[in-house]
């Protein structure tokens, strides 16, 4: 029975060990599967949130545009040229909002009375769903979203509508914004980071509006089937749903994140739903490959382990003590040989043993066990226990312990030994070797520390002297998307973004050669093509002769820090209330415009605008209403100028407009007339208050009214005061008489300064 157990015990232990390894591999693969799914859900959730934020802004902007048309309709109706003015204004709104295909105004019978596309005027759309929805439920504050439909041009569009009401609250028509999918498709495409990723925008009724990548068979598809993930999401009433399974539209297995677009403070009769998904097979392709590789490795491990154990057991049967002693005696120099008589407990050492332990062979006791005193606390018990186990179980002895030599040095010693029997009886001697493994232990500790540092949260790569990648850590794979297998053998050129010229890299390598280190900010590219900023640190590793053998590089993602820098820059140069350029940015643009005008001998104009009757709005309705009015004024001012012009808020209710390039002075007065006309139109505030204001505008033109920024700014200010002095709600161009009147008003007011802070 004992012989049976002795023979099979190693095989049972091997089976148990291999079973544990297999269980560990299965557990790790399961954990990795869960981690991949969790990370992907988080990425899809983040991308869906980006889409929701952008769509919400567009919906709010379109709603404001519809509201502005509703507000202006009475004004246009009162003017003799009202229809032409209305069409111009609607066309301006259309041009300012690329995502809107057309703005329409329908009367109570469904006929188009106004449109940004004049060819539609007179057509009747009374049978359209959006008209009937507003007719049946004419809520003036509700934004109606019609299900997507194919237009006459063969493209799918989405109509956003608001009802018009008459003086007595009766239904008076509909104002419509038709949205096509071009901008939305660009938005959906921008969030895709994998070829198998699909982004879809669906109307609440189940009709697909946009699909990216574009598939014509998707557009207009009805997903309202109760078994679809879209229907399950709506039924759950959750803002975000996480689903996985067979896709209703395509029949393949996918991981879904569905998010309902819910703009804050916007009443909508229907919602839009964003669906982002990844193909299950593509998502877990690497994981499945890992399963195959690990199964192969595990099978190979089982075969090699079984073969190794069989060879070891076979060799142990044939092995003789004399062969062991010969092998131990021929070890490399620096290894001591010893022998213990198991009956007398006497130690027999060679000269190398005494040298290893720092003992004098002439002064040791008869048992030669003085070395026990050199063992650190607890080590003697370990040595005795290991010796006893080796004797009882008749197995090889292998133990590493610590001693403090008489000279004070702390050393690691490794004892290896085997039992020897003189005949067929029990073992009588233990013969072994001792090796000083202190340096090896220290190197192992250094390697463990280095391995721990290498697998830090910071991306790290190691290359040879020719910049061929030898090793990458897990953080590198997470940051750049390349697996270790994909990166090894490549060079860091796979990370180049294309944004840096060759001179940049030449300077980088020159720095490495001079000081054997380089650090700085650089643009890098992920495997999926995303370009992002990183902090790169490269250090050269040299051998004893000072020759570079390796390079170690670390990457730190600084995207968030860059975004914070941009936010700080925005706060420094833009007004926080209206988001218009502030005084500082206007100064810079005025300086650049003056340099350009002087170089090219052309004109520029500076308009100083002060709001009339603004203070009564603050006093009557409060500062919140005043802030809302200033934001609306900023919006109207921007609608009056070109994209190349600058509208700035310089404080309080004062604004300035820079026209950097004009042909004649009448160009500036034309803008002033446009501004005054638009600002005189009534403003409807959030609380339902309707207010009316006007403006006083001063005009200064280079070079007629000033030769530098300070003079031109001062003269525009003076002209504005002249406009106010002559009755407000008008504009005035600078003249010397204007300057004298302004100087007198400055004296009367205690010497007011220039609007840009210059004397």
SVG drawing of the C-alpha trace seen along z (x, -y; Angstrom):
<svg xmlns="http://www.w3.org/2000/svg" viewBox="-61 -121 104 125">
<polyline fill="none" stroke="black" stroke-width="0.4" points="0.0,0.0 2.9,-2.4 4.6,-1.6 1.3,-2.3 0.9,-5.7 4.6,-6.5 4.3,-5.8 0.9,-7.6 1.3,-10.6 3.3,-12.7 0.7,-12.0 -2.2,-13.0 -0.3,-16.1 0.3,-17.0 -3.4,-16.4 -4.4,-18.6 -1.9,-21.3 -3.0,-21.2 -6.7,-21.3 -6.0,-24.4 -4.2,-26.0 -7.1,-25.2 -9.6,-26.6 -7.5,-29.8 -7.4,-30.2 -11.2,-29.7 -11.8,-32.3 -9.5,-34.8 -11.1,-34.3 -14.5,-34.9 -13.3,-38.0 -11.8,-39.3 -15.1,-38.7 -16.9,-40.7 -14.3,-43.4 -14.5,-43.8 -18.3,-44.0 -18.2,-46.6 -15.6,-48.7 -17.4,-48.7 -20.7,-49.7 -19.0,-52.6 -17.5,-53.7 -20.8,-53.4 -22.5,-55.3 -20.0,-58.1 -20.4,-58.4 -24.2,-58.3 -24.0,-61.1 -22.0,-63.2 -24.6,-62.6 -27.4,-63.5 -25.7,-66.8 -25.2,-67.8 -28.7,-66.9 -30.2,-68.6 -28.3,-71.8 -29.6,-71.6 -33.2,-71.0 -33.0,-73.9 -31.5,-76.1 -34.2,-75.1 -36.9,-75.7 -35.5,-79.2 -35.5,-79.9 -39.1,-78.8 -40.0,-80.9 -38.3,-84.0 -40.3,-83.5 -43.5,-83.3 -42.5,-86.4 -41.7,-88.4 -44.8,-87.4 -47.0,-90.2 -44.3,-92.7 -43.9,-91.5 -47.6,-91.6 -47.7,-95.3 -45.1,-96.4 -45.9,-97.2 -42.9,-95.2 -43.5,-92.6 -43.4,-89.5 -40.0,-90.5 -38.6,-91.3 -39.9,-88.1 -38.4,-86.0 -35.0,-87.7 -35.1,-87.1 -36.1,-83.4 -33.4,-82.9 -30.9,-84.4 -32.0,-81.9 -31.7,-79.1 -28.2,-80.2 -27.2,-80.3 -28.4,-76.8 -26.8,-74.3 -28.7,-71.4 -32.1,-73.0 -33.1,-72.3 -36.0,-74.9 -38.2,-77.1 -41.9,-77.3 -44.9,-79.2 -48.3,-77.7 -51.7,-79.4 -54.7,-77.8 -55.6,-76.0 -52.1,-74.5 -50.9,-76.9 -47.3,-78.1 -47.2,-81.8 -43.5,-82.3 -40.5,-80.1 -36.7,-80.2 -37.2,-78.5 -39.5,-80.8 -40.5,-78.0 -42.5,-76.5 -44.7,-79.6 -48.3,-78.9 -48.1,-75.1 -50.5,-73.4 -49.3,-70.9 -52.5,-70.7 -52.5,-66.8 -49.0,-66.5 -48.8,-64.7 -47.1,-67.6 -49.9,-70.0 -52.6,-67.7 -50.8,-67.1 -50.7,-70.8 -54.3,-71.3 -55.5,-68.6 -53.3,-69.8 -52.4,-73.4 -50.2,-73.8 -48.2,-77.0 -45.2,-75.9 -45.0,-72.3 -42.4,-71.4 -43.9,-68.7 -41.5,-66.1 -43.0,-64.4 -41.8,-60.9 -39.1,-60.8 -40.5,-60.8 -38.9,-60.7 -39.0,-64.1 -39.6,-64.8 -35.8,-64.6 -35.6,-61.1 -33.9,-61.8 -35.3,-61.3 -36.1,-64.5 -37.5,-65.3 -40.0,-68.1 -40.0,-70.2 -43.1,-72.4 -44.7,-74.9 -48.4,-75.9 -49.5,-79.5 -52.4,-80.9 -54.6,-83.9 -55.5,-86.7 -58.3,-84.7 -56.2,-81.5 -57.6,-79.9 -55.4,-77.8 -53.7,-80.0 -51.2,-77.8 -47.9,-76.2 -44.2,-77.2 -42.0,-74.4 -38.2,-73.6 -37.3,-70.7 -34.1,-69.0 -32.1,-66.7 -29.6,-64.0 -26.3,-65.5 -25.1,-67.2 -26.5,-64.4 -24.7,-61.8 -21.4,-63.7 -22.1,-63.7 -22.9,-60.0 -19.8,-59.2 -17.6,-61.3 -18.3,-59.0 -17.6,-55.7 -14.3,-54.2 -14.6,-50.8 -15.6,-49.5 -18.3,-47.2 -19.8,-50.0 -23.3,-51.2 -24.9,-54.5 -28.7,-55.0 -31.1,-57.8 -34.7,-56.7 -37.9,-58.7 -40.2,-57.7 -42.6,-56.2 -40.0,-53.7 -38.9,-55.1 -35.1,-55.1 -33.9,-58.6 -30.1,-58.3 -27.8,-55.3 -24.0,-55.4 -22.5,-53.7 -25.2,-54.6 -27.5,-51.7 -30.4,-52.7 -32.4,-49.6 -32.3,-51.0 -33.7,-54.5 -37.4,-54.6 -37.3,-51.1 -40.0,-50.6 -38.4,-49.4 -41.6,-49.6 -42.0,-45.8 -42.5,-44.7 -39.5,-42.3 -37.1,-45.0 -34.6,-46.5 -36.0,-49.9 -39.4,-49.0 -37.9,-47.4 -36.0,-50.7 -39.2,-52.9 -41.2,-50.5 -38.6,-50.7 -38.9,-54.5 -35.3,-54.7 -33.1,-57.4 -30.4,-54.8 -30.8,-51.1 -28.1,-48.4 -29.2,-45.4 -27.5,-42.5 -28.8,-39.9 -29.9,-39.4 -30.6,-42.7 -34.1,-43.0 -33.0,-44.9 -29.9,-42.9 -30.3,-39.5 -26.7,-39.5 -25.8,-39.5 -24.8,-42.9 -24.2,-44.9 -26.5,-47.9 -26.7,-51.2 -29.9,-53.2 -30.3,-56.7 -33.4,-59.0 -32.6,-62.5 -34.2,-64.7 -33.4,-68.4 -33.8,-70.3 -36.8,-72.7 -38.0,-71.8 -41.5,-70.5 -41.6,-67.9 -44.5,-65.7 -42.1,-63.0 -38.6,-62.0 -35.5,-60.9 -33.6,-57.8 -29.9,-57.2 -28.8,-53.6 -25.1,-52.7 -24.0,-49.1 -21.0,-46.9 -20.9,-43.5 -20.6,-40.7 -18.1,-38.7 -15.9,-41.7 -16.0,-42.8 -14.8,-39.5 -12.6,-38.4 -9.4,-39.0 -10.9,-37.3 -11.8,-34.2 -8.3,-34.1 -7.0,-34.2 -9.2,-31.2 -7.7,-29.3 -4.2,-30.3 -4.6,-29.5 -6.3,-26.1 -3.3,-25.3 -0.8,-26.4 -2.7,-24.5 -2.7,-21.3 1.0,-21.7 1.5,-22.3 -0.3,-19.1 1.7,-17.1 5.0,-18.5 4.2,-18.2 3.2,-14.5 6.3,-13.8 8.5,-15.7 7.1,-13.9 7.5,-10.6 11.1,-11.3 11.8,-12.6 10.4,-9.5 12.2,-7.2 15.5,-9.0 15.0,-9.0 14.7,-5.2 17.9,-4.8 19.8,-7.6 22.5,-6.6 24.0,-8.5 27.4,-8.3 26.2,-10.2 24.6,-12.8 27.9,-13.3 29.9,-13.5 27.5,-16.1 27.6,-18.2 31.4,-18.0 31.8,-19.4 29.6,-22.5 31.1,-25.9 33.7,-27.4 32.4,-29.2 30.1,-26.3 30.9,-24.6 30.5,-20.8 29.4,-19.4 28.3,-16.1 26.3,-15.3 26.6,-12.0 23.0,-11.3 24.0,-9.2 26.7,-11.4 25.3,-14.7 28.8,-15.8 29.3,-18.2 32.2,-17.7 33.0,-20.8 35.4,-21.5 37.5,-24.7 35.0,-26.6 32.3,-26.1 34.5,-27.8 35.2,-30.7 31.5,-31.1 30.5,-31.4 33.6,-33.4 34.6,-30.8 38.1,-29.6 38.4,-25.8 40.9,-25.7 38.5,-27.2 35.3,-25.3 34.0,-22.7 34.0,-19.0 30.5,-18.9 31.3,-21.8 27.9,-23.3 29.1,-26.8 27.5,-28.0 24.1,-27.6 25.0,-30.8 25.2,-32.8 21.6,-32.0 19.0,-34.8 16.2,-34.2 13.9,-31.5 16.2,-30.1 17.6,-27.3 14.1,-25.9 13.5,-26.0 16.8,-24.2 16.0,-21.4 12.4,-21.0 13.5,-20.8 16.2,-18.3 13.8,-16.2 11.3,-16.2 14.0,-15.2 15.0,-12.2 11.5,-11.1 10.2,-11.3 13.6,-10.4 13.5,-13.3 16.0,-15.9 16.9,-18.8 16.7,-22.3 16.5,-25.3 17.6,-29.0 18.3,-30.8 20.0,-33.9 23.1,-34.2 25.0,-37.1 28.7,-36.4 31.3,-37.3 32.3,-40.3 28.7,-41.6 27.7,-40.9 24.1,-39.6 24.1,-36.8 21.6,-34.4 22.8,-30.8 21.2,-28.0 21.7,-24.4 20.9,-21.5 21.5,-17.9 20.6,-14.3 20.4,-11.2 22.9,-8.4 22.7,-4.9 25.8,-2.7 23.9,0.4 20.3,1.4 19.3,0.0 18.1,-3.4 20.1,-6.6 23.2,-7.2 24.5,-10.4 23.2,-13.6 25.6,-15.1 25.1,-18.5 26.4,-21.9 26.0,-25.5 26.0,-28.4 26.0,-32.1 22.9,-33.4 22.9,-36.9 23.5,-38.7 20.8,-36.5 18.3,-37.4 19.0,-41.1 18.7,-40.8 15.4,-39.0 14.1,-41.7 15.2,-44.4 13.5,-42.5 10.2,-42.2 10.4,-45.9 11.1,-46.7 8.2,-44.4 5.9,-46.1 6.9,-49.6 6.6,-48.5 3.0,-47.4 2.0,-50.8 -1.0,-52.9 1.3,-54.8 1.9,-53.7 5.4,-52.3 7.4,-50.8 10.9,-49.5 12.8,-49.5 16.3,-48.4 18.9,-50.9 17.3,-50.9 13.9,-51.9 12.3,-48.5 9.7,-47.8 10.7,-44.9 8.0,-45.2 4.9,-47.1 2.9,-47.1 -0.9,-46.8 -1.4,-50.5 0.1,-51.0 -2.4,-48.6 -5.3,-50.4 -4.1,-53.9 -3.3,-53.1 -5.4,-50.1 -2.5,-47.9 -2.0,-44.5 1.5,-43.4 1.6,-41.0 0.7,-43.8 3.2,-46.3 6.3,-44.0 8.7,-44.2 7.2,-47.6 8.7,-51.0 7.1,-54.0 6.2,-55.4 2.9,-53.5 1.9,-56.1 2.8,-59.1 -0.2,-61.5 1.0,-63.1 0.7,-66.6 4.5,-67.0 7.0,-67.8 10.2,-65.8 12.1,-68.7 10.3,-68.0 11.5,-64.4 15.0,-65.4 15.2,-67.7 13.8,-65.0 16.5,-62.5 19.1,-65.2 18.1,-65.8 18.2,-62.1 21.8,-61.9 23.0,-64.9 21.5,-64.4 20.2,-60.8 16.7,-62.0 13.8,-63.9 10.4,-65.0 7.6,-67.2 4.1,-67.2 3.3,-65.4 0.3,-64.4 -0.1,-60.6 -2.5,-58.3 -4.4,-55.4 -4.9,-52.1 -8.4,-53.3 -7.1,-56.5 -8.0,-58.9 -5.4,-61.6 -4.8,-62.9 -2.1,-64.8 0.3,-63.0 3.2,-63.9 6.1,-61.8 9.3,-61.0 12.1,-59.1 15.2,-57.9 18.2,-56.1 19.6,-53.0 23.4,-52.6 25.8,-49.8 29.1,-50.0 30.8,-51.5 28.2,-54.3 26.7,-52.8 22.9,-53.1 21.3,-49.6 17.7,-50.5 15.2,-53.3 12.4,-53.5 9.4,-55.7 6.3,-56.7 3.1,-58.3 0.6,-60.2 -2.8,-61.2 -3.2,-65.0 -6.5,-65.4 -8.3,-66.6 -5.6,-69.1 -5.7,-70.5 -9.5,-70.8 -9.1,-72.7 -6.5,-75.0 -9.0,-75.7 -11.7,-76.5 -9.4,-78.9 -8.5,-80.6 -12.3,-80.9 -12.9,-82.5 -10.0,-84.9 -11.2,-86.2 -14.9,-85.8 -17.8,-87.3 -19.2,-84.6 -22.8,-85.8 -23.2,-86.3 -20.1,-84.3 -19.1,-87.2 -15.5,-88.3 -14.6,-90.5 -12.7,-93.7 -9.3,-92.0 -10.0,-89.9 -11.6,-92.9 -8.4,-94.9 -6.3,-92.1 -8.6,-91.8 -8.8,-95.6 -5.0,-95.7 -4.7,-93.0 -7.4,-94.7 -5.5,-98.0 -2.3,-96.4 -4.0,-94.7 -5.8,-97.9 -2.6,-99.9 -0.7,-97.3 -3.4,-96.9 -4.7,-100.6 -8.2,-99.6 -11.0,-100.8 -12.4,-99.4 -15.2,-100.6 -15.8,-100.5 -19.4,-100.7 -20.0,-101.6 -23.5,-100.5 -25.2,-101.5 -28.7,-100.1 -31.5,-102.6 -34.1,-101.8 -32.1,-98.9 -32.0,-100.0 -35.9,-100.1 -35.9,-96.4 -33.5,-95.5 -35.5,-97.7 -38.9,-96.2 -38.1,-92.6 -34.9,-91.9 -31.3,-91.2 -32.1,-87.7 -34.4,-89.3 -31.7,-91.8 -29.1,-89.1 -31.6,-87.2 -32.2,-90.4 -28.4,-90.9 -28.1,-87.4 -30.9,-88.0 -29.3,-91.3 -26.0,-89.5 -27.8,-86.9 -29.4,-89.6 -26.2,-91.6 -24.4,-88.5 -27.2,-88.0 -26.5,-91.5 -22.8,-91.0 -20.6,-88.8 -18.7,-85.8 -15.5,-87.8 -16.8,-90.7 -16.5,-90.8 -19.3,-91.5 -18.0,-92.1 -19.5,-93.0 -17.3,-95.5 -19.4,-95.9 -22.9,-96.5 -25.2,-97.2 -22.4,-98.4 -21.3,-96.5 -18.8,-97.1 -18.8,-95.8 -15.6,-95.6 -16.0,-95.6 -12.4,-94.8 -12.9,-95.4 -15.4,-97.7 -15.5,-99.4 -17.3,-102.7 -18.5,-104.4 -22.1,-103.5 -21.3,-99.9 -20.9,-100.8 -24.0,-102.9 -25.9,-100.1 -24.9,-97.7 -25.9,-100.4 -29.4,-100.7 -29.8,-96.9 -28.8,-96.7 -31.1,-99.5 -34.0,-98.0 -33.5,-94.5 -33.0,-95.7 -36.2,-97.8 -38.2,-94.6 -39.8,-93.4 -38.1,-90.8 -40.1,-88.0 -38.3,-86.9 -38.6,-83.5 -41.2,-84.6 -43.5,-85.8 -42.6,-89.5 -42.3,-91.4 -39.9,-94.4 -38.9,-97.0 -35.6,-98.8 -33.6,-100.8 -29.9,-101.6 -27.6,-104.5 -24.7,-103.8 -21.5,-105.7 -19.4,-105.0 -15.7,-105.7 -14.0,-104.7 -10.3,-104.2 -8.5,-106.1 -10.9,-109.1 -11.7,-109.2 -8.5,-107.9 -5.0,-106.6 -4.6,-104.1 -6.7,-101.8 -6.9,-104.3 -8.0,-107.2 -10.5,-105.2 -12.0,-103.7 -12.3,-107.1 -14.0,-108.6 -16.5,-105.8 -17.3,-106.4 -17.7,-110.1 -20.0,-109.5 -22.2,-107.2 -22.6,-110.0 -23.5,-112.4 -26.2,-110.0 -27.6,-109.8 -27.4,-113.5 -29.6,-114.1 -32.5,-112.0 -31.3,-108.3 -32.5,-105.5 -30.2,-106.7 -26.7,-106.5 -24.0,-109.1 -20.7,-109.0 -17.8,-110.8 -17.1,-114.5 -14.8,-117.0 -18.0,-118.6 -18.9,-115.2 -15.5,-115.2 -16.1,-118.6 -19.5,-117.6 -18.1,-114.3 -15.3,-116.2 -17.8,-118.5 -20.0,-115.6 -16.9,-113.9 -16.1,-117.0 -19.7,-117.1 -19.7,-113.4 -16.4,-113.6 -14.1,-112.4 -15.3,-108.9 -12.5,-106.7 -12.3,-105.0 -14.4,-101.8 -11.2,-99.7 -9.4,-101.1 -7.1,-103.4 -6.8,-107.2"/>
</svg>
